[in-house]
Amino acid sequence: MNQPTTYGLIALQFLFYRLTIAAPNTTVVAINTTVAAPNTTIDVPRVQYYFFDDNYHLMDENNITISGNKTLIVLVHGFRSSPWTGVVADLGKSLVQWTNSNVVLVNWSKWTQKMDYTDVVVRLPTVATHLVDWLNGLHDRGIIQSFDDVTMIGHSLGAHLIGYAGHRLNGTIKRIIALDPAQPNFKDSQKNERVDVDSGQFVMVLHTSTMFLGLREPVGHVDFYFNGGQMQPSCNSDTVCGHVIVLNYLADSLKNSSEFKAYRCHTLSDCEKKIVDNKEPTIDMNINTPNSTRGLYSVLPSKKNLKIYSRFFLK
């Protein structure tokens, strides 16, 4: 894989040092669903999976079948982050509140907190093995009937983790949502090492910080470029904010499915220049964007009060 640009790597390292990883206010022990580590010479940290009920309380593993008629949404955080990082937790809560699904937050912060970015990238296949084995275990136990019932959402490096896991599952996951997938080390990587159209039955990608941190090129069945994809006006040219704000965009679309109107653009350059084809029908960017959707789209959200994004960095 390519070596990352110096600026991009430094920015990524800095990004998640700014994000908080405070533990939630709960005395409930995380569900023990970790899988055996694959053959490796490194010390493999645990991967944990947090199930939540409709009130955002941790569920006992034995009771997960109570919601067996619901679909499963799996949310995966990125580098230097965790399920308890403010913006990740906010999205998790929104998924519980606004979707009729079982929601699971994957905690692989034991990896992302203790290793350098490039080390985590190298070990991504090992972490993906944990995730794949866990999903197969849910299927074998009847907790999920089919991978047609599964949506996986990943941010930054977590987007490539779910993409790689999707490859390992032969693209059978119903829906993959990649939130500003990380660019360093992945710009020209082999297709099975990152998220792409073969990661799932339907892969949608949201691009918000493509100058340094997020992947610029389209890699999904449908790729949405917000404000040209490079910078976000709500962030006042703050690249870090631009990379993180994508989680807030998805959360906002859960509360209002027509919040983000998307306009067809025919080339990447057109999307970046915000040149759209007004003759083509618009679509709504949200978690239920039809699986038949294909191509590149431009989304032009209005500038919002910057105060609502302060929770990115609040403890």
C-alpha positions as CSV (number, residue, x, y, z in Angstrom):
1,M,0.0,0.0,0.0
2,N,1.1,3.6,-0.6
3,Q,2.8,5.5,2.1
4,P,0.5,8.3,3.3
5,T,1.3,11.9,2.7
6,T,3.1,13.5,5.6
7,Y,0.4,16.1,6.1
8,G,-2.4,13.7,5.9
9,L,-0.9,11.3,8.4
10,I,-0.1,14.0,10.9
11,A,-3.6,15.4,10.5
12,L,-5.2,12.0,11.1
13,Q,-3.0,11.4,14.2
14,F,-4.0,14.8,15.5
15,L,-7.7,14.3,14.7
16,F,-8.5,11.6,17.1
17,Y,-6.3,12.9,19.9
18,R,-8.8,15.8,19.9
19,L,-11.7,13.4,20.1
20,T,-12.7,12.2,23.6
21,I,-13.1,8.5,24.5
22,A,-14.8,8.9,27.9
23,A,-16.5,5.7,29.1
24,P,-20.3,5.9,29.4
25,N,-22.1,6.3,32.7
26,T,-22.9,2.7,33.2
27,T,-21.9,-0.2,35.4
28,V,-23.0,-2.8,32.9
29,V,-20.2,-5.0,31.7
30,A,-19.7,-5.2,27.9
31,I,-21.0,-8.3,26.3
32,N,-18.4,-11.0,26.1
33,T,-18.6,-11.9,22.4
34,T,-15.0,-11.7,21.5
35,V,-13.6,-14.3,19.2
36,A,-10.4,-16.3,19.4
37,A,-7.4,-14.4,17.9
38,P,-6.1,-15.7,14.6
39,N,-2.6,-17.0,14.3
40,T,-0.3,-14.0,14.8
41,T,2.9,-13.0,16.5
42,I,1.5,-9.8,17.9
43,D,-0.5,-9.2,21.1
44,V,-4.0,-9.0,19.8
45,P,-6.3,-6.7,21.9
46,R,-10.0,-7.5,22.3
47,V,-12.8,-6.4,20.1
48,Q,-16.0,-5.7,21.9
49,Y,-19.6,-5.4,20.7
50,Y,-22.2,-3.3,22.5
51,F,-25.9,-4.1,22.0
52,F,-28.4,-1.5,22.8
53,D,-32.2,-1.6,23.4
54,D,-34.7,1.1,22.4
55,N,-33.7,3.2,25.5
56,Y,-30.0,3.0,24.6
57,H,-29.3,0.6,27.5
58,L,-26.9,-2.2,27.1
59,M,-28.8,-5.5,26.5
60,D,-27.9,-8.9,28.0
61,E,-26.6,-11.1,25.3
62,N,-29.1,-13.8,26.1
63,N,-32.0,-11.4,25.4
64,I,-30.8,-10.3,22.0
65,T,-33.3,-12.7,20.3
66,I,-36.2,-10.6,21.7
67,S,-35.6,-8.3,18.8
68,G,-35.0,-11.1,16.4
69,N,-37.5,-9.7,13.9
70,K,-35.5,-6.5,13.5
71,T,-32.7,-5.7,11.2
72,L,-29.1,-5.2,12.5
73,I,-27.1,-2.0,12.2
74,V,-23.4,-2.2,13.0
75,L,-21.6,1.1,13.7
76,V,-17.7,1.1,13.6
77,H,-15.6,4.0,14.8
78,G,-12.3,5.2,13.3
79,F,-8.7,5.8,14.4
80,R,-8.2,7.2,17.9
81,S,-11.9,7.0,18.5
82,S,-14.3,4.7,20.4
83,P,-18.0,4.0,20.8
84,W,-18.0,6.7,23.5
85,T,-16.5,9.5,21.5
86,G,-19.2,12.2,21.5
87,V,-20.1,12.2,17.8
88,V,-20.0,8.4,17.5
89,A,-22.3,8.0,20.5
90,D,-24.6,10.7,19.1
91,L,-25.0,8.8,15.9
92,G,-25.5,5.5,17.8
93,K,-28.3,7.1,19.8
94,S,-29.9,8.5,16.7
95,L,-29.8,5.1,15.0
96,V,-31.6,3.6,18.0
97,Q,-34.1,6.4,18.1
98,W,-34.9,6.8,14.4
99,T,-34.6,3.3,13.0
100,N,-36.5,0.1,13.9
101,S,-33.3,-1.9,14.2
102,N,-31.0,-3.7,16.6
103,V,-28.0,-1.3,16.9
104,V,-24.5,-2.5,17.8
105,L,-21.4,-0.4,18.3
106,V,-18.1,-2.1,17.6
107,N,-15.3,-1.2,20.0
108,W,-11.9,-1.8,18.6
109,S,-10.3,1.1,20.5
110,K,-7.8,-1.3,22.1
111,W,-6.2,-1.3,18.6
112,T,-6.8,2.3,17.6
113,Q,-5.6,3.8,20.9
114,K,-2.4,1.9,21.3
115,M,-1.0,1.7,17.8
116,D,0.3,4.2,15.2
117,Y,-2.0,4.8,12.2
118,T,0.2,2.8,9.8
119,D,0.4,-0.1,12.3
120,V,-3.4,-0.3,12.6
121,V,-3.7,-0.3,8.8
122,V,-1.3,-3.2,8.5
123,R,-3.3,-5.1,11.1
124,L,-6.7,-4.3,9.6
125,P,-7.1,-7.8,8.2
126,T,-6.7,-9.3,11.6
127,V,-9.4,-7.0,13.1
128,A,-11.6,-7.8,10.2
129,T,-11.3,-11.5,11.0
130,H,-12.8,-10.8,14.5
131,L,-15.7,-8.9,12.9
132,V,-16.4,-11.5,10.3
133,D,-16.3,-14.4,12.8
134,W,-18.6,-12.4,15.1
135,L,-21.1,-11.8,12.3
136,N,-20.9,-15.5,11.3
137,G,-21.5,-16.4,14.9
138,L,-24.7,-14.3,15.0
139,H,-25.9,-16.0,11.9
140,D,-25.1,-19.5,13.1
141,R,-27.0,-18.8,16.4
142,G,-30.0,-17.5,14.5
143,I,-29.7,-13.9,15.9
144,I,-29.6,-12.7,12.4
145,Q,-31.4,-14.8,9.8
146,S,-29.5,-13.5,6.8
147,F,-26.9,-10.9,5.9
148,D,-29.7,-9.3,3.9
149,D,-30.8,-8.0,7.4
150,V,-27.5,-6.3,8.1
151,T,-26.3,-2.7,7.5
152,M,-22.7,-1.8,8.4
153,I,-21.7,1.8,8.9
154,G,-18.0,2.8,9.3
155,H,-16.2,6.1,9.7
156,S,-12.7,6.9,8.4
157,L,-10.5,3.9,9.0
158,G,-13.6,2.1,10.3
159,A,-15.1,2.5,6.8
160,H,-12.2,0.4,5.4
161,L,-12.6,-2.1,8.2
162,I,-16.2,-2.8,7.3
163,G,-15.2,-2.8,3.6
164,Y,-12.6,-5.4,4.1
165,A,-14.9,-7.5,6.3
166,G,-17.5,-7.2,3.5
167,H,-15.0,-8.7,1.1
168,R,-14.4,-11.6,3.4
169,L,-18.2,-12.2,3.5
170,N,-18.2,-12.2,-0.3
171,G,-20.2,-9.0,-0.6
172,T,-23.3,-10.5,1.0
173,I,-23.9,-7.6,3.5
174,K,-27.1,-5.8,2.4
175,R,-25.8,-2.3,2.9
176,I,-22.4,-0.7,3.5
177,I,-22.3,3.0,4.4
178,A,-18.7,4.4,4.3
179,L,-18.4,7.8,6.1
180,D,-15.5,9.8,4.6
181,P,-13.3,6.7,4.3
182,A,-9.6,7.5,5.2
183,Q,-7.3,8.4,2.4
184,P,-3.8,7.9,3.9
185,N,-2.5,4.4,2.8
186,F,-5.7,3.7,0.9
187,K,-5.6,6.0,-2.1
188,D,-4.1,3.4,-4.5
189,S,-4.4,0.3,-2.4
190,Q,-5.7,-3.0,-3.9
191,K,-9.4,-3.1,-4.0
192,N,-9.8,-6.0,-1.5
193,E,-7.9,-4.0,1.1
194,R,-10.5,-1.2,1.4
195,V,-14.1,-0.4,0.9
196,D,-15.4,-0.6,-2.6
197,V,-18.4,-1.8,-4.6
198,D,-17.6,-5.4,-3.9
199,S,-17.8,-4.9,-0.1
200,G,-21.6,-5.3,-0.1
201,Q,-24.7,-5.6,-2.1
202,F,-25.1,-1.8,-2.0
203,V,-22.3,0.5,-1.0
204,M,-22.9,4.2,-0.4
205,V,-20.1,6.6,0.4
206,L,-20.2,10.1,1.9
207,H,-17.2,12.4,1.1
208,T,-16.6,15.5,3.3
209,S,-12.9,16.0,3.6
210,T,-11.1,14.8,0.5
211,M,-8.2,17.3,0.4
212,F,-6.2,15.3,3.0
213,L,-8.1,13.0,5.3
214,G,-10.9,11.5,3.3
215,L,-10.7,9.4,0.1
216,R,-11.3,11.6,-3.0
217,E,-12.1,9.0,-5.6
218,P,-15.5,7.4,-5.9
219,V,-15.5,3.8,-4.6
220,G,-19.2,3.0,-4.0
221,H,-22.3,2.2,-6.0
222,V,-23.3,5.8,-5.2
223,D,-20.9,8.5,-3.9
224,F,-22.2,11.7,-2.3
225,Y,-19.9,14.7,-2.3
226,F,-20.9,17.3,0.3
227,N,-20.1,20.9,-0.6
228,G,-17.7,19.6,-3.3
229,G,-16.3,17.0,-0.8
230,Q,-13.1,19.0,0.1
231,M,-14.1,21.4,2.8
232,Q,-17.3,22.0,4.8
233,P,-18.5,25.6,5.2
234,S,-19.9,24.8,8.7
235,C,-16.3,24.0,9.7
236,N,-14.7,27.2,8.5
237,S,-12.0,25.3,6.5
238,D,-11.1,23.1,9.6
239,T,-10.1,19.9,7.9
240,V,-10.5,17.9,11.1
241,C,-14.0,19.1,11.6
242,G,-14.7,18.4,7.9
243,H,-13.7,14.7,8.4
244,V,-15.8,14.2,11.5
245,I,-18.9,16.2,10.5
246,V,-20.0,13.4,8.2
247,L,-21.3,11.5,11.3
248,N,-23.5,14.5,12.1
249,Y,-24.8,14.6,8.5
250,L,-25.9,11.0,8.7
251,A,-27.5,11.6,12.1
252,D,-29.4,14.6,10.8
253,S,-30.7,12.5,7.8
254,L,-32.1,10.0,10.3
255,K,-34.2,12.7,11.9
256,N,-35.3,14.2,8.6
257,S,-35.0,11.9,5.6
258,S,-35.3,14.8,3.2
259,E,-32.7,16.9,4.9
260,F,-30.0,16.4,2.3
261,K,-31.2,16.7,-1.3
262,A,-28.7,15.2,-3.7
263,Y,-28.2,16.4,-7.3
264,R,-26.7,14.2,-10.1
265,C,-23.2,15.2,-11.3
266,H,-21.6,13.3,-14.1
267,T,-17.9,13.4,-13.2
268,L,-15.8,13.8,-10.0
269,S,-14.6,17.2,-11.3
270,D,-18.2,18.3,-11.7
271,C,-19.1,17.2,-8.1
272,E,-16.1,19.1,-6.7
273,K,-17.1,22.2,-8.7
274,K,-20.7,21.7,-7.7
275,I,-21.8,21.4,-11.3
276,V,-25.0,19.4,-11.4
277,D,-27.4,18.1,-14.0
278,N,-30.8,19.8,-13.2
279,K,-32.5,17.6,-15.8
280,E,-31.8,14.5,-13.7
281,P,-34.2,13.8,-10.8
282,T,-32.9,14.5,-7.3
283,I,-32.7,11.9,-4.6
284,D,-32.6,12.1,-0.8
285,M,-29.4,11.1,0.9
286,N,-30.3,9.0,3.9
287,I,-29.9,5.5,5.3
288,N,-32.8,4.3,3.1
289,T,-31.4,5.6,-0.2
290,P,-32.7,2.9,-2.7
291,N,-30.2,0.1,-3.4
292,S,-30.7,0.7,-7.1
293,T,-29.1,4.1,-6.9
294,R,-25.9,4.5,-8.9
295,G,-23.4,7.3,-9.8
296,L,-22.1,10.5,-8.3
297,Y,-24.2,13.1,-6.5
298,S,-23.6,16.6,-5.1
299,V,-25.1,17.6,-1.7
300,L,-25.2,21.3,-0.7
301,P,-26.2,21.6,2.9
302,S,-26.6,25.0,4.3
303,K,-24.2,26.5,6.8
304,K,-25.3,25.7,10.3
305,N,-24.6,27.2,13.7
306,L,-21.1,26.0,14.6
307,K,-22.1,25.5,18.2
308,I,-23.9,22.3,17.4
309,Y,-20.6,20.8,16.3
310,S,-18.8,21.6,19.6
311,R,-19.9,18.2,20.9
312,F,-17.2,16.7,18.6
313,F,-14.6,17.7,21.2
314,L,-16.5,17.9,24.5
315,K,-15.6,15.6,27.3
